[in-house]
């Protein structure tokens, strides 16, 4: 089996790896139809996040079930499935509350190694959701987006309490931020402000429902958002980067009583307690419980109500994964889809 391995910053290789097998009775093995490079994969690729030796890469995946363990009852061989990047049982008390990424039996990184031809998925009954029949090939990019970036952008919008009558600001113009725009649109937000300096991303944001584009950053960006919201700030702000600058920009752009939904993987973020205390802002986020949203998102995609697959602006064969990483690192691509 061929799979992607990161050996060191900037050193991505596609090589022979062991075929996945059923290891636990709750496992499933998938033949992948598509996988992709995530913005979070760029942290170790850039050397910002350390790796301990060669690391199999990838955690976003869709494909066909080839084999299941003896205790798997809801997923069957031959089904096309979408999976979350966290394995969860979807039955514990935390899962039932909608926080599958904090499942008491969760297995973070359980789908690590998803940039490959095949994948073992633990806790298959709780982690995988089957589509209604075999999807048309043109739907596969959108279904793949649902496995992480769409569900993450959706969670950010929900955590920020985007909805009818709200003004939503989005910090971060990667795939998650762009799909946060789409989610806010679907949730009925009245005004959606996208912060972006990149014209192709601005165009896609407008296509997904953004009403305004703000090119300024930092204090100037915050001032611009306040100008667009009667001097008060946005009701809802999506933070989809994970840096100190982006988090503070999100908090400062939020009106008193408003909500920040933060889903950017935090790197070096430290919140000033006194400023936060007097801001009157709600903060909620973290690793998105994508599994909570998958049934609804799959239904919307299969009924062609949304087309989140548009965030994939580069498609390559798996063997060219290294170029997919380079293109995203150099911001020549928003998101790279890989065909095994």
C-alpha positions in Angstrom: 0.0 0.0 0.0 1.2 3.5 -0.8 1.0 6.2 1.9 2.4 9.7 2.7 5.1 10.0 5.4 6.6 13.2 6.8 10.3 12.6 7.6 11.3 16.1 8.6 10.1 19.7 7.9 9.6 20.0 4.2 10.4 16.3 3.6 7.3 14.5 2.4 7.5 11.1 0.8 5.0 8.7 -0.6 6.3 5.1 0.0 5.2 1.5 0.6 3.5 1.1 4.0 2.0 -2.0 5.7 -1.6 -2.9 4.6 -4.1 -2.0 7.4 -5.9 -5.0 9.0 -8.6 -5.5 11.6 -6.9 -5.2 14.9 -9.9 -4.8 17.2 -13.4 -6.1 16.8 -14.7 -2.6 16.5 -12.4 -1.7 13.5 -13.2 -1.2 9.9 -10.8 -1.1 6.9 -11.5 1.3 4.1 -10.3 1.6 0.5 -10.0 5.4 0.2 -11.7 7.2 -2.7 -10.1 10.6 -1.8 -8.0 12.2 0.9 -6.3 15.6 1.2 -3.8 17.9 2.9 -5.1 19.8 5.9 -3.9 23.2 7.0 -3.0 21.6 10.3 -0.6 19.3 8.4 1.4 22.4 7.6 2.4 23.0 11.3 4.8 20.0 11.3 5.6 20.5 7.7 7.0 24.0 8.5 8.8 22.7 11.6 6.5 24.7 14.0 5.2 21.4 15.5 7.8 18.8 16.2 7.6 15.2 15.0 9.3 12.2 16.5 10.7 10.4 13.5 8.9 9.5 10.3 5.2 10.2 10.7 2.3 8.9 8.5 0.2 11.9 7.5 -3.5 12.6 6.8 -6.7 12.5 8.8 -9.4 13.4 6.3 -10.9 10.6 4.3 -13.8 9.1 2.4 -14.0 5.6 0.9 -15.6 2.2 0.6 -15.7 -0.2 3.5 -13.8 -3.4 2.6 -13.8 -5.2 6.0 -15.3 -4.8 9.4 -14.6 -6.4 12.8 -17.0 -8.8 14.4 -18.6 -6.2 16.7 -19.3 -3.6 14.0 -23.1 -3.6 13.4 -24.1 -0.4 11.6 -21.4 -0.2 8.9 -21.1 -2.9 6.3 -18.7 -3.8 3.5 -19.5 -2.1 0.2 -20.9 1.1 1.8 -19.4 4.5 1.0 -18.6 6.3 4.2 -17.4 9.6 5.6 -15.4 9.6 8.8 -14.4 12.0 11.5 -10.7 12.7 12.3 -11.4 11.5 15.9 -12.6 8.0 16.6 -15.5 8.0 19.1 -18.0 5.5 20.3 -20.9 8.1 19.8 -22.7 6.5 22.7 -21.1 7.8 25.9 -22.6 10.7 27.8 -20.1 13.2 26.3 -20.8 12.0 22.8 -24.6 12.2 23.3 -24.1 15.8 24.4 -22.5 16.4 21.0 -18.8 16.5 21.9 -17.4 13.4 20.3 -13.9 14.7 20.2 -14.0 14.4 24.0 -15.5 10.9 24.0 -14.5 8.9 27.1 -13.2 6.3 24.7 -11.9 8.7 22.0 -8.8 7.9 20.0 -7.3 11.2 18.8 -5.4 10.8 15.6 -7.1 7.5 15.1 -7.2 8.1 11.4 -3.6 9.3 11.2 -2.1 7.9 8.0 -5.2 8.8 6.0 -3.1 10.1 3.0 -2.9 6.5 1.7 -4.7 3.9 -0.4 -6.3 2.2 2.6 -7.0 3.0 6.2 -8.0 1.2 9.5 -10.7 3.2 11.4 -11.2 2.3 15.1 -14.7 2.5 16.7 -16.2 2.2 13.2 -19.9 2.3 14.3 -19.4 5.6 16.1 -16.9 7.2 13.8 -18.2 6.5 10.3 -21.4 7.6 8.6 -22.6 5.9 5.4 -23.9 7.9 2.5 -27.3 7.1 1.0 -26.0 4.8 -1.8 -22.9 5.3 -3.9 -22.3 9.0 -4.5 -21.7 10.5 -7.9 -18.0 11.2 -8.4 -18.5 15.0 -8.5 -19.8 14.8 -4.9 -16.7 13.2 -3.5 -14.8 16.4 -2.9 -17.6 17.9 -0.9 -18.1 14.7 1.1 -14.3 14.7 1.8 -14.6 18.3 3.0 -17.3 17.1 5.5 -14.8 14.8 7.2 -12.9 17.8 8.7 -12.9 21.3 7.3 -16.6 21.7 6.7 -17.5 20.2 10.0 -14.9 22.3 11.7 -16.1 25.5 10.1 -19.7 24.5 11.0 -18.7 24.0 14.6 -17.0 27.3 14.7 -20.1 29.1 13.4 -22.3 27.2 15.9 -19.9 27.9 18.7 -20.0 31.6 17.7 -23.8 31.5 17.7 -24.1 32.6 14.1 -27.7 32.9 13.2 -30.5 35.1 11.9 -29.9 38.8 12.5 -26.2 38.3 13.4 -23.1 39.9 12.0 -20.4 37.3 11.7 -16.7 38.1 11.2 -14.2 35.4 10.0 -10.5 35.5 10.9 -8.6 33.1 8.7 -9.1 32.6 4.9 -8.1 29.0 4.7 -10.5 26.2 4.0 -11.9 26.2 7.5 -12.5 29.9 7.5 -14.1 29.8 4.1 -16.4 27.0 5.1 -17.2 29.0 8.3 -18.6 31.6 5.9 -20.7 28.9 4.1 -21.9 27.6 7.5 -22.8 31.1 8.7 -24.8 31.6 5.5 -26.6 28.3 6.0 -27.4 29.3 9.6 -29.0 32.5 8.4 -26.5 35.2 9.4 -27.5 38.7 8.2 -23.9 40.0 7.5 -20.7 38.0 7.0 -17.4 39.8 7.0 -14.4 37.9 5.6 -10.9 39.0 6.6 -8.7 38.2 3.6 -5.9 39.7 1.5 -6.0 37.0 -1.2 -8.2 37.6 -4.2 -9.0 34.0 -5.1 -10.0 33.4 -1.5 -12.1 36.6 -1.4 -13.9 35.4 -4.5 -14.8 32.1 -3.0 -15.8 33.7 0.3 -18.3 35.9 -1.6 -19.5 32.9 -3.5 -20.1 31.1 -0.1 -22.1 34.1 1.1 -19.8 36.7 2.5 -21.2 40.3 2.3 -18.0 42.2 3.0 -14.3 41.8 2.6 -11.8 43.3 5.1 -8.2 43.4 4.0 -6.7 45.1 7.1 -5.3 43.0 10.0 -4.6 43.6 13.7 -5.9 46.8 15.2 -6.8 48.2 11.8 -8.8 45.1 11.0 -10.6 45.3 14.3 -11.4 49.0 13.6 -12.8 48.2 10.2 -15.1 45.5 11.6 -16.4 48.0 14.2 -17.0 50.5 11.4 -19.2 47.9 9.7 -21.1 47.1 12.9 -22.2 50.4 14.3 -19.0 50.7 16.3 -19.9 47.7 18.4 -18.1 44.8 16.8 -19.5 41.6 15.4 -22.0 39.4 17.3 -20.1 36.3 16.2 -16.5 35.8 15.3 -14.9 32.7 13.8 -11.2 32.2 14.6 -9.7 29.7 12.2 -5.9 30.3 12.4 -4.6 29.5 15.9 -2.0 32.2 16.5 -1.8 34.9 19.2 -2.5 37.6 16.6 -5.6 35.9 15.2 -7.0 35.1 18.6 -6.6 38.6 19.9 -8.0 40.0 16.6 -11.0 37.8 17.0 -11.7 38.7 20.7 -11.2 42.4 20.0 -13.5 42.3 17.0 -16.4 40.9 19.1 -18.9 43.1 20.8 -19.7 42.8 24.5 -21.9 39.8 24.9 -20.8 38.3 21.6 -19.3 35.0 20.9 -15.9 33.7 19.5 -15.9 30.3 18.0 -12.2 29.3 17.9 -11.1 26.2 15.9 -7.6 27.2 14.7 -5.2 24.7 16.3 -3.6 26.8 19.0 0.1 27.5 18.8 1.7 29.9 21.3 -1.6 31.5 22.3 -1.7 33.2 25.7 -4.8 35.2 26.7 -4.3 38.4 28.8 -6.6 37.8 31.7 -7.5 41.4 32.5 -8.4 42.3 28.9 -10.5 39.1 28.7 -12.2 39.8 32.0 -13.4 43.2 30.8 -14.3 42.2 27.3 -17.6 40.6 28.1 -16.9 38.1 25.3 -17.8 34.4 25.3 -15.2 31.9 24.1 -16.0 28.4 22.9 -14.1 26.1 20.6 -11.4 23.5 20.3 -11.2 20.4 18.2 -14.4 20.2 16.3 -16.9 17.4 17.1 -17.3 16.8 13.3 -19.2 13.5 14.0 -22.1 15.6 15.5 -22.7 17.3 12.2 -21.9 14.6 9.7 -25.5 13.2 9.1 -26.8 16.7 8.4 -23.9 17.8 6.3 -24.0 14.6 4.2 -27.7 15.1 3.6 -27.1 18.7 2.5 -24.3 17.7 0.2 -26.2 14.7 -1.4 -29.2 17.0 -2.0 -26.8 19.5 -3.6 -27.8 22.3 -1.3 -24.1 23.1 -0.6 -20.9 22.6 -2.5 -18.0 22.8 0.1 -15.7 20.9 -2.3 -15.0 24.2 -4.0 -12.2 24.7 -1.4 -10.2 22.1 -3.2 -8.5 24.2 -5.9 -5.7 21.6 -6.6 -6.2 17.9 -7.3 -3.2 15.6 -7.6 -2.6 11.8 -7.5 -1.4 10.6 -4.1 2.1 10.0 -5.5 2.4 13.8 -5.9 1.5 14.6 -2.3 4.8 16.5 -1.8 3.7 19.1 -4.4 0.3 19.4 -2.7 2.1 20.3 0.5 4.4 22.8 -1.2 1.4 24.5 -3.0 -0.4 25.0 0.2 2.7 26.1 2.1 3.4 28.7 -0.6 -0.3 29.7 -0.7 -0.6 28.7 -4.3 -3.5 26.4 -3.3 -6.2 26.7 -0.6 -6.5 23.0 -0.2 -5.1 20.0 -2.1 -7.2 16.9 -2.8 -5.3 13.6 -3.3 -6.6 10.7 -5.3 -5.1 7.4 -4.1 
